[in-house]
Amino acid sequence: MNPTAKLLVVIGAVLIVAGLIWQFGGRYLPFGRLPGDIVVEKENVRFYFPIVTCIIISILLTLGSYLFRLFK
């Protein structure tokens, strides 16, 4: 099998697993509602920026890519 095809299959599988975890684990994991996320509510406007959630996801992706390169 072509290496590009293998890569696309792996990326697709990872996205499916991440989506399932996000869907079913969303009840138990407070991603998107962590302390430190910025929420500004005014009369007709609600601004929400999940900065802490972005930082945690960035750390997890960095560790994942590091482990992937380490074992490759």
PyMOL Python script that loads the backbone (N, CA, C, O; Angstrom):
from pymol import cmd

cmd.read_pdbstr("""\
ATOM      1  N   MET A   1       0.839  -1.175   0.000  1.00  0.00           N
ATOM      2  CA  MET A   1       0.000   0.000   0.000  1.00  0.00           C
ATOM      3  C   MET A   1       0.884   1.237   0.000  1.00  0.00           C
ATOM      4  O   MET A   1       1.943   1.262   0.627  1.00  0.00           O
ATOM      5  N   ASN A   2       0.445   2.235  -0.693  1.00  0.00           N
ATOM      6  CA  ASN A   2       1.137   3.503  -0.815  1.00  0.00           C
ATOM      7  C   ASN A   2       1.272   4.158   0.571  1.00  0.00           C
ATOM      8  O   ASN A   2       0.305   4.152   1.333  1.00  0.00           O
ATOM      9  N   PRO A   3       2.440   4.722   0.922  1.00  0.00           N
ATOM     10  CA  PRO A   3       2.606   5.367   2.228  1.00  0.00           C
ATOM     11  C   PRO A   3       1.627   6.521   2.460  1.00  0.00           C
ATOM     12  O   PRO A   3       1.189   6.741   3.589  1.00  0.00           O
ATOM     13  N   THR A   4       1.285   7.249   1.415  1.00  0.00           N
ATOM     14  CA  THR A   4       0.329   8.341   1.562  1.00  0.00           C
ATOM     15  C   THR A   4      -1.051   7.801   1.920  1.00  0.00           C
ATOM     16  O   THR A   4      -1.755   8.380   2.748  1.00  0.00           O
ATOM     17  N   ALA A   5      -1.432   6.698   1.299  1.00  0.00           N
ATOM     18  CA  ALA A   5      -2.723   6.080   1.603  1.00  0.00           C
ATOM     19  C   ALA A   5      -2.761   5.583   3.046  1.00  0.00           C
ATOM     20  O   ALA A   5      -3.774   5.730   3.728  1.00  0.00           O
ATOM     21  N   LYS A   6      -1.663   4.996   3.510  1.00  0.00           N
ATOM     22  CA  LYS A   6      -1.584   4.539   4.897  1.00  0.00           C
ATOM     23  C   LYS A   6      -1.730   5.711   5.857  1.00  0.00           C
ATOM     24  O   LYS A   6      -2.437   5.622   6.860  1.00  0.00           O
ATOM     25  N   LEU A   7      -1.056   6.805   5.539  1.00  0.00           N
ATOM     26  CA  LEU A   7      -1.126   7.985   6.383  1.00  0.00           C
ATOM     27  C   LEU A   7      -2.549   8.527   6.455  1.00  0.00           C
ATOM     28  O   LEU A   7      -3.018   8.899   7.531  1.00  0.00           O
ATOM     29  N   LEU A   8      -3.233   8.572   5.324  1.00  0.00           N
ATOM     30  CA  LEU A   8      -4.609   9.062   5.305  1.00  0.00           C
ATOM     31  C   LEU A   8      -5.539   8.151   6.094  1.00  0.00           C
ATOM     32  O   LEU A   8      -6.448   8.636   6.767  1.00  0.00           O
ATOM     33  N   VAL A   9      -5.328   6.845   6.023  1.00  0.00           N
ATOM     34  CA  VAL A   9      -6.152   5.909   6.791  1.00  0.00           C
ATOM     35  C   VAL A   9      -5.912   6.100   8.290  1.00  0.00           C
ATOM     36  O   VAL A   9      -6.861   6.092   9.073  1.00  0.00           O
ATOM     37  N   VAL A  10      -4.671   6.269   8.685  1.00  0.00           N
ATOM     38  CA  VAL A  10      -4.352   6.474  10.107  1.00  0.00           C
ATOM     39  C   VAL A  10      -4.942   7.787  10.604  1.00  0.00           C
ATOM     40  O   VAL A  10      -5.521   7.838  11.689  1.00  0.00           O
ATOM     41  N   ILE A  11      -4.799   8.846   9.819  1.00  0.00           N
ATOM     42  CA  ILE A  11      -5.359  10.145  10.216  1.00  0.00           C
ATOM     43  C   ILE A  11      -6.879  10.045  10.347  1.00  0.00           C
ATOM     44  O   ILE A  11      -7.459  10.596  11.282  1.00  0.00           O
ATOM     45  N   GLY A  12      -7.516   9.352   9.424  1.00  0.00           N
ATOM     46  CA  GLY A  12      -8.956   9.175   9.495  1.00  0.00           C
ATOM     47  C   GLY A  12      -9.370   8.402  10.736  1.00  0.00           C
ATOM     48  O   GLY A  12     -10.344   8.762  11.397  1.00  0.00           O
ATOM     49  N   ALA A  13      -8.638   7.344  11.057  1.00  0.00           N
ATOM     50  CA  ALA A  13      -8.949   6.555  12.253  1.00  0.00           C
ATOM     51  C   ALA A  13      -8.774   7.390  13.522  1.00  0.00           C
ATOM     52  O   ALA A  13      -9.586   7.305  14.443  1.00  0.00           O
ATOM     53  N   VAL A  14      -7.725   8.184  13.566  1.00  0.00           N
ATOM     54  CA  VAL A  14      -7.490   9.046  14.726  1.00  0.00           C
ATOM     55  C   VAL A  14      -8.614  10.068  14.868  1.00  0.00           C
ATOM     56  O   VAL A  14      -9.073  10.333  15.979  1.00  0.00           O
ATOM     57  N   LEU A  15      -9.056  10.637  13.764  1.00  0.00           N
ATOM     58  CA  LEU A  15     -10.148  11.610  13.821  1.00  0.00           C
ATOM     59  C   LEU A  15     -11.457  10.966  14.273  1.00  0.00           C
ATOM     60  O   LEU A  15     -12.224  11.576  15.018  1.00  0.00           O
ATOM     61  N   ILE A  16     -11.713   9.739  13.827  1.00  0.00           N
ATOM     62  CA  ILE A  16     -12.930   9.049  14.258  1.00  0.00           C
ATOM     63  C   ILE A  16     -12.875   8.772  15.759  1.00  0.00           C
ATOM     64  O   ILE A  16     -13.857   9.001  16.464  1.00  0.00           O
ATOM     65  N   VAL A  17     -11.752   8.287  16.248  1.00  0.00           N
ATOM     66  CA  VAL A  17     -11.614   8.007  17.676  1.00  0.00           C
ATOM     67  C   VAL A  17     -11.728   9.298  18.485  1.00  0.00           C
ATOM     68  O   VAL A  17     -12.387   9.320  19.524  1.00  0.00           O
ATOM     69  N   ALA A  18     -11.097  10.364  18.022  1.00  0.00           N
ATOM     70  CA  ALA A  18     -11.175  11.646  18.729  1.00  0.00           C
ATOM     71  C   ALA A  18     -12.611  12.158  18.749  1.00  0.00           C
ATOM     72  O   ALA A  18     -13.063  12.696  19.760  1.00  0.00           O
ATOM     73  N   GLY A  19     -13.327  11.996  17.647  1.00  0.00           N
ATOM     74  CA  GLY A  19     -14.724  12.419  17.604  1.00  0.00           C
ATOM     75  C   GLY A  19     -15.592  11.624  18.550  1.00  0.00           C
ATOM     76  O   GLY A  19     -16.463  12.190  19.211  1.00  0.00           O
ATOM     77  N   LEU A  20     -15.374  10.324  18.631  1.00  0.00           N
ATOM     78  CA  LEU A  20     -16.145   9.501  19.565  1.00  0.00           C
ATOM     79  C   LEU A  20     -15.848   9.861  21.013  1.00  0.00           C
ATOM     80  O   LEU A  20     -16.755   9.941  21.842  1.00  0.00           O
ATOM     81  N   ILE A  21     -14.574  10.078  21.309  1.00  0.00           N
ATOM     82  CA  ILE A  21     -14.214  10.486  22.673  1.00  0.00           C
ATOM     83  C   ILE A  21     -14.843  11.833  22.998  1.00  0.00           C
ATOM     84  O   ILE A  21     -15.355  12.026  24.100  1.00  0.00           O
ATOM     85  N   TRP A  22     -14.810  12.760  22.059  1.00  0.00           N
ATOM     86  CA  TRP A  22     -15.374  14.086  22.280  1.00  0.00           C
ATOM     87  C   TRP A  22     -16.892  14.005  22.477  1.00  0.00           C
ATOM     88  O   TRP A  22     -17.457  14.700  23.321  1.00  0.00           O
ATOM     89  N   GLN A  23     -17.544  13.138  21.679  1.00  0.00           N
ATOM     90  CA  GLN A  23     -18.996  13.007  21.746  1.00  0.00           C
ATOM     91  C   GLN A  23     -19.443  12.356  23.052  1.00  0.00           C
ATOM     92  O   GLN A  23     -20.301  12.892  23.754  1.00  0.00           O
ATOM     93  N   PHE A  24     -18.862  11.198  23.378  1.00  0.00           N
ATOM     94  CA  PHE A  24     -19.318  10.456  24.546  1.00  0.00           C
ATOM     95  C   PHE A  24     -18.600  10.862  25.824  1.00  0.00           C
ATOM     96  O   PHE A  24     -19.159  10.724  26.913  1.00  0.00           O
ATOM     97  N   GLY A  25     -17.397  11.349  25.716  1.00  0.00           N
ATOM     98  CA  GLY A  25     -16.662  11.799  26.891  1.00  0.00           C
ATOM     99  C   GLY A  25     -16.981  13.226  27.269  1.00  0.00           C
ATOM    100  O   GLY A  25     -16.551  13.695  28.323  1.00  0.00           O
ATOM    101  N   GLY A  26     -17.726  13.926  26.433  1.00  0.00           N
ATOM    102  CA  GLY A  26     -18.075  15.315  26.709  1.00  0.00           C
ATOM    103  C   GLY A  26     -18.918  15.488  27.959  1.00  0.00           C
ATOM    104  O   GLY A  26     -18.933  16.559  28.565  1.00  0.00           O
ATOM    105  N   ARG A  27     -19.605  14.447  28.335  1.00  0.00           N
ATOM    106  CA  ARG A  27     -20.405  14.512  29.560  1.00  0.00           C
ATOM    107  C   ARG A  27     -19.536  14.510  30.799  1.00  0.00           C
ATOM    108  O   ARG A  27     -19.907  15.069  31.831  1.00  0.00           O
ATOM    109  N   TYR A  28     -18.372  13.877  30.692  1.00  0.00           N
ATOM    110  CA  TYR A  28     -17.526  13.695  31.859  1.00  0.00           C
ATOM    111  C   TYR A  28     -16.277  14.563  31.836  1.00  0.00           C
ATOM    112  O   TYR A  28     -15.731  14.888  32.890  1.00  0.00           O
ATOM    113  N   LEU A  29     -15.823  14.938  30.657  1.00  0.00           N
ATOM    114  CA  LEU A  29     -14.650  15.808  30.525  1.00  0.00           C
ATOM    115  C   LEU A  29     -15.123  17.232  30.268  1.00  0.00           C
ATOM    116  O   LEU A  29     -15.903  17.458  29.343  1.00  0.00           O
ATOM    117  N   PRO A  30     -14.676  18.189  31.056  1.00  0.00           N
ATOM    118  CA  PRO A  30     -15.187  19.557  30.904  1.00  0.00           C
ATOM    119  C   PRO A  30     -14.462  20.380  29.839  1.00  0.00           C
ATOM    120  O   PRO A  30     -14.320  21.593  29.998  1.00  0.00           O
ATOM    121  N   PHE A  31     -13.993  19.735  28.737  1.00  0.00           N
ATOM    122  CA  PHE A  31     -13.322  20.508  27.696  1.00  0.00           C
ATOM    123  C   PHE A  31     -14.248  21.578  27.158  1.00  0.00           C
ATOM    124  O   PHE A  31     -15.412  21.314  26.858  1.00  0.00           O
ATOM    125  N   GLY A  32     -13.730  22.775  27.038  1.00  0.00           N
ATOM    126  CA  GLY A  32     -14.523  23.899  26.560  1.00  0.00           C
ATOM    127  C   GLY A  32     -15.171  24.682  27.680  1.00  0.00           C
ATOM    128  O   GLY A  32     -15.749  25.744  27.447  1.00  0.00           O
ATOM    129  N   ARG A  33     -15.082  24.172  28.887  1.00  0.00           N
ATOM    130  CA  ARG A  33     -15.668  24.862  30.029  1.00  0.00           C
ATOM    131  C   ARG A  33     -14.700  24.854  31.213  1.00  0.00           C
ATOM    132  O   ARG A  33     -15.119  24.753  32.367  1.00  0.00           O
ATOM    133  N   LEU A  34     -13.430  24.960  30.924  1.00  0.00           N
ATOM    134  CA  LEU A  34     -12.418  24.915  31.968  1.00  0.00           C
ATOM    135  C   LEU A  34     -12.245  26.280  32.620  1.00  0.00           C
ATOM    136  O   LEU A  34     -12.523  27.306  32.000  1.00  0.00           O
ATOM    137  N   PRO A  35     -11.784  26.295  33.880  1.00  0.00           N
ATOM    138  CA  PRO A  35     -11.470  27.577  34.514  1.00  0.00           C
ATOM    139  C   PRO A  35     -10.345  28.264  33.731  1.00  0.00           C
ATOM    140  O   PRO A  35      -9.353  27.626  33.380  1.00  0.00           O
ATOM    141  N   GLY A  36     -10.494  29.513  33.469  1.00  0.00           N
ATOM    142  CA  GLY A  36      -9.506  30.249  32.696  1.00  0.00           C
ATOM    143  C   GLY A  36      -9.960  30.524  31.278  1.00  0.00           C
ATOM    144  O   GLY A  36      -9.370  31.362  30.596  1.00  0.00           O
ATOM    145  N   ASP A  37     -10.994  29.839  30.817  1.00  0.00           N
ATOM    146  CA  ASP A  37     -11.560  30.141  29.506  1.00  0.00           C
ATOM    147  C   ASP A  37     -12.248  31.508  29.584  1.00  0.00           C
ATOM    148  O   ASP A  37     -12.900  31.829  30.578  1.00  0.00           O
ATOM    149  N   ILE A  38     -12.095  32.291  28.545  1.00  0.00           N
ATOM    150  CA  ILE A  38     -12.592  33.665  28.551  1.00  0.00           C
ATOM    151  C   ILE A  38     -14.044  33.701  28.088  1.00  0.00           C
ATOM    152  O   ILE A  38     -14.366  33.234  26.996  1.00  0.00           O
ATOM    153  N   VAL A  39     -14.916  34.258  28.925  1.00  0.00           N
ATOM    154  CA  VAL A  39     -16.329  34.422  28.579  1.00  0.00           C
ATOM    155  C   VAL A  39     -16.713  35.861  28.908  1.00  0.00           C
ATOM    156  O   VAL A  39     -16.573  36.306  30.047  1.00  0.00           O
ATOM    157  N   VAL A  40     -17.199  36.583  27.902  1.00  0.00           N
ATOM    158  CA  VAL A  40     -17.677  37.953  28.093  1.00  0.00           C
ATOM    159  C   VAL A  40     -19.124  37.988  27.626  1.00  0.00           C
ATOM    160  O   VAL A  40     -19.419  37.718  26.462  1.00  0.00           O
ATOM    161  N   GLU A  41     -20.018  38.321  28.541  1.00  0.00           N
ATOM    162  CA  GLU A  41     -21.430  38.395  28.204  1.00  0.00           C
ATOM    163  C   GLU A  41     -21.908  39.834  28.365  1.00  0.00           C
ATOM    164  O   GLU A  41     -21.773  40.431  29.433  1.00  0.00           O
ATOM    165  N   LYS A  42     -22.463  40.378  27.298  1.00  0.00           N
ATOM    166  CA  LYS A  42     -23.048  41.716  27.317  1.00  0.00           C
ATOM    167  C   LYS A  42     -24.534  41.572  27.028  1.00  0.00           C
ATOM    168  O   LYS A  42     -25.076  40.469  27.101  1.00  0.00           O
ATOM    169  N   GLU A  43     -25.189  42.662  26.703  1.00  0.00           N
ATOM    170  CA  GLU A  43     -26.626  42.634  26.493  1.00  0.00           C
ATOM    171  C   GLU A  43     -27.032  41.660  25.385  1.00  0.00           C
ATOM    172  O   GLU A  43     -27.801  40.733  25.637  1.00  0.00           O
ATOM    173  N   ASN A  44     -26.536  41.853  24.181  1.00  0.00           N
ATOM    174  CA  ASN A  44     -26.921  41.028  23.044  1.00  0.00           C
ATOM    175  C   ASN A  44     -25.772  40.204  22.476  1.00  0.00           C
ATOM    176  O   ASN A  44     -25.922  39.571  21.431  1.00  0.00           O
ATOM    177  N   VAL A  45     -24.631  40.206  23.153  1.00  0.00           N
ATOM    178  CA  VAL A  45     -23.437  39.562  22.613  1.00  0.00           C
ATOM    179  C   VAL A  45     -22.841  38.644  23.670  1.00  0.00           C
ATOM    180  O   VAL A  45     -22.766  38.985  24.851  1.00  0.00           O
ATOM    181  N   ARG A  46     -22.423  37.483  23.217  1.00  0.00           N
ATOM    182  CA  ARG A  46     -21.674  36.573  24.093  1.00  0.00           C
ATOM    183  C   ARG A  46     -20.410  36.173  23.354  1.00  0.00           C
ATOM    184  O   ARG A  46     -20.474  35.560  22.289  1.00  0.00           O
ATOM    185  N   PHE A  47     -19.270  36.518  23.915  1.00  0.00           N
ATOM    186  CA  PHE A  47     -17.973  36.176  23.339  1.00  0.00           C
ATOM    187  C   PHE A  47     -17.342  35.097  24.201  1.00  0.00           C
ATOM    188  O   PHE A  47     -17.269  35.233  25.422  1.00  0.00           O
ATOM    189  N   TYR A  48     -16.889  34.031  23.570  1.00  0.00           N
ATOM    190  CA  TYR A  48     -16.320  32.904  24.295  1.00  0.00           C
ATOM    191  C   TYR A  48     -15.043  32.469  23.593  1.00  0.00           C
ATOM    192  O   TYR A  48     -15.054  32.177  22.397  1.00  0.00           O
ATOM    193  N   PHE A  49     -13.946  32.425  24.333  1.00  0.00           N
ATOM    194  CA  PHE A  49     -12.685  31.939  23.782  1.00  0.00           C
ATOM    195  C   PHE A  49     -12.063  30.953  24.765  1.00  0.00           C
ATOM    196  O   PHE A  49     -11.626  31.354  25.844  1.00  0.00           O
ATOM    197  N   PRO A  50     -12.018  29.672  24.410  1.00  0.00           N
ATOM    198  CA  PRO A  50     -11.508  28.642  25.332  1.00  0.00           C
ATOM    199  C   PRO A  50      -9.979  28.567  25.326  1.00  0.00           C
ATOM    200  O   PRO A  50      -9.410  27.613  24.796  1.00  0.00           O
ATOM    201  N   ILE A  51      -9.321  29.552  25.902  1.00  0.00           N
ATOM    202  CA  ILE A  51      -7.860  29.639  25.857  1.00  0.00           C
ATOM    203  C   ILE A  51      -7.193  28.481  26.595  1.00  0.00           C
ATOM    204  O   ILE A  51      -6.218  27.921  26.095  1.00  0.00           O
ATOM    205  N   VAL A  52      -7.695  28.113  27.767  1.00  0.00           N
ATOM    206  CA  VAL A  52      -7.084  27.022  28.534  1.00  0.00           C
ATOM    207  C   VAL A  52      -7.295  25.694  27.810  1.00  0.00           C
ATOM    208  O   VAL A  52      -6.400  24.850  27.782  1.00  0.00           O
ATOM    209  N   THR A  53      -8.471  25.511  27.231  1.00  0.00           N
ATOM    210  CA  THR A  53      -8.734  24.301  26.461  1.00  0.00           C
ATOM    211  C   THR A  53      -7.783  24.211  25.270  1.00  0.00           C
ATOM    212  O   THR A  53      -7.276  23.131  24.967  1.00  0.00           O
ATOM    213  N   CYS A  54      -7.537  25.328  24.594  1.00  0.00           N
ATOM    214  CA  CYS A  54      -6.600  25.345  23.464  1.00  0.00           C
ATOM    215  C   CYS A  54      -5.186  24.985  23.913  1.00  0.00           C
ATOM    216  O   CYS A  54      -4.479  24.264  23.209  1.00  0.00           O
ATOM    217  N   ILE A  55      -4.775  25.476  25.065  1.00  0.00           N
ATOM    218  CA  ILE A  55      -3.437  25.183  25.580  1.00  0.00           C
ATOM    219  C   ILE A  55      -3.303  23.697  25.895  1.00  0.00           C
ATOM    220  O   ILE A  55      -2.289  23.082  25.567  1.00  0.00           O
ATOM    221  N   ILE A  56      -4.320  23.118  26.528  1.00  0.00           N
ATOM    222  CA  ILE A  56      -4.273  21.696  26.880  1.00  0.00           C
ATOM    223  C   ILE A  56      -4.255  20.833  25.621  1.00  0.00           C
ATOM    224  O   ILE A  56      -3.495  19.867  25.550  1.00  0.00           O
ATOM    225  N   ILE A  57      -5.071  21.164  24.638  1.00  0.00           N
ATOM    226  CA  ILE A  57      -5.075  20.406  23.388  1.00  0.00           C
ATOM    227  C   ILE A  57      -3.727  20.527  22.688  1.00  0.00           C
ATOM    228  O   ILE A  57      -3.235  19.547  22.127  1.00  0.00           O
ATOM    229  N   SER A  58      -3.128  21.702  22.712  1.00  0.00           N
ATOM    230  CA  SER A  58      -1.818  21.905  22.108  1.00  0.00           C
ATOM    231  C   SER A  58      -0.755  21.051  22.793  1.00  0.00           C
ATOM    232  O   SER A  58       0.089  20.454  22.125  1.00  0.00           O
ATOM    233  N   ILE A  59      -0.791  20.993  24.111  1.00  0.00           N
ATOM    234  CA  ILE A  59       0.170  20.167  24.855  1.00  0.00           C
ATOM    235  C   ILE A  59      -0.016  18.694  24.506  1.00  0.00           C
ATOM    236  O   ILE A  59       0.962  17.982  24.279  1.00  0.00           O
ATOM    237  N   LEU A  60      -1.270  18.230  24.462  1.00  0.00           N
ATOM    238  CA  LEU A  60      -1.536  16.831  24.133  1.00  0.00           C
ATOM    239  C   LEU A  60      -1.079  16.486  22.716  1.00  0.00           C
ATOM    240  O   LEU A  60      -0.503  15.421  22.495  1.00  0.00           O
ATOM    241  N   LEU A  61      -1.331  17.376  21.756  1.00  0.00           N
ATOM    242  CA  LEU A  61      -0.889  17.123  20.391  1.00  0.00           C
ATOM    243  C   LEU A  61       0.634  17.143  20.275  1.00  0.00           C
ATOM    244  O   LEU A  61       1.207  16.357  19.520  1.00  0.00           O
ATOM    245  N   THR A  62       1.286  18.025  21.008  1.00  0.00           N
ATOM    246  CA  THR A  62       2.743  18.077  21.010  1.00  0.00           C
ATOM    247  C   THR A  62       3.334  16.791  21.583  1.00  0.00           C
ATOM    248  O   THR A  62       4.269  16.225  21.017  1.00  0.00           O
ATOM    249  N   LEU A  63       2.785  16.336  22.705  1.00  0.00           N
ATOM    250  CA  LEU A  63       3.262  15.084  23.287  1.00  0.00           C
ATOM    251  C   LEU A  63       2.994  13.906  22.356  1.00  0.00           C
ATOM    252  O   LEU A  63       3.833  13.014  22.229  1.00  0.00           O
ATOM    253  N   GLY A  64       1.849  13.895  21.712  1.00  0.00           N
ATOM    254  CA  GLY A  64       1.529  12.823  20.773  1.00  0.00           C
ATOM    255  C   GLY A  64       2.486  12.793  19.599  1.00  0.00           C
ATOM    256  O   GLY A  64       2.948  11.724  19.201  1.00  0.00           O
ATOM    257  N   SER A  65       2.787  13.958  19.040  1.00  0.00           N
ATOM    258  CA  SER A  65       3.719  13.985  17.909  1.00  0.00           C
ATOM    259  C   SER A  65       5.133  13.617  18.350  1.00  0.00           C
ATOM    260  O   SER A  65       5.870  12.976  17.600  1.00  0.00           O
ATOM    261  N   TYR A  66       5.511  14.016  19.555  1.00  0.00           N
ATOM    262  CA  TYR A  66       6.821  13.635  20.075  1.00  0.00           C
ATOM    263  C   TYR A  66       6.918  12.119  20.232  1.00  0.00           C
ATOM    264  O   TYR A  66       7.914  11.512  19.837  1.00  0.00           O
ATOM    265  N   LEU A  67       5.887  11.517  20.805  1.00  0.00           N
ATOM    266  CA  LEU A  67       5.905  10.059  20.981  1.00  0.00           C
ATOM    267  C   LEU A  67       5.871   9.345  19.622  1.00  0.00           C
ATOM    268  O   LEU A  67       6.505   8.304  19.453  1.00  0.00           O
ATOM    269  N   PHE A  68       5.142   9.897  18.670  1.00  0.00           N
ATOM    270  CA  PHE A  68       5.094   9.306  17.346  1.00  0.00           C
ATOM    271  C   PHE A  68       6.473   9.312  16.699  1.00  0.00           C
ATOM    272  O   PHE A  68       6.893   8.314  16.114  1.00  0.00           O
ATOM    273  N   ARG A  69       7.182  10.450  16.806  1.00  0.00           N
ATOM    274  CA  ARG A  69       8.532  10.535  16.232  1.00  0.00           C
ATOM    275  C   ARG A  69       9.516   9.668  16.998  1.00  0.00           C
ATOM    276  O   ARG A  69      10.463   9.142  16.414  1.00  0.00           O
ATOM    277  N   LEU A  70       9.300   9.511  18.310  1.00  0.00           N
ATOM    278  CA  LEU A  70      10.202   8.711  19.130  1.00  0.00           C
ATOM    279  C   LEU A  70      10.131   7.241  18.758  1.00  0.00           C
ATOM    280  O   LEU A  70      11.161   6.569  18.700  1.00  0.00           O
ATOM    281  N   PHE A  71       8.930   6.730  18.504  1.00  0.00           N
ATOM    282  CA  PHE A  71       8.764   5.311  18.204  1.00  0.00           C
ATOM    283  C   PHE A  71       8.763   4.994  16.724  1.00  0.00           C
ATOM    284  O   PHE A  71       8.643   3.828  16.349  1.00  0.00           O
ATOM    285  N   LYS A  72       8.894   5.992  15.876  1.00  0.00           N
ATOM    286  CA  LYS A  72       8.914   5.748  14.435  1.00  0.00           C
ATOM    287  C   LYS A  72      10.266   5.366  13.966  1.00  0.00           C
ATOM    288  O   LYS A  72      10.461   5.124  12.775  1.00  0.00           O
TER     289      LYS A  72
END
""", "prot")
cmd.dss("prot")
cmd.show_as("cartoon", "prot")
cmd.util.cbc("prot")
cmd.orient("prot")
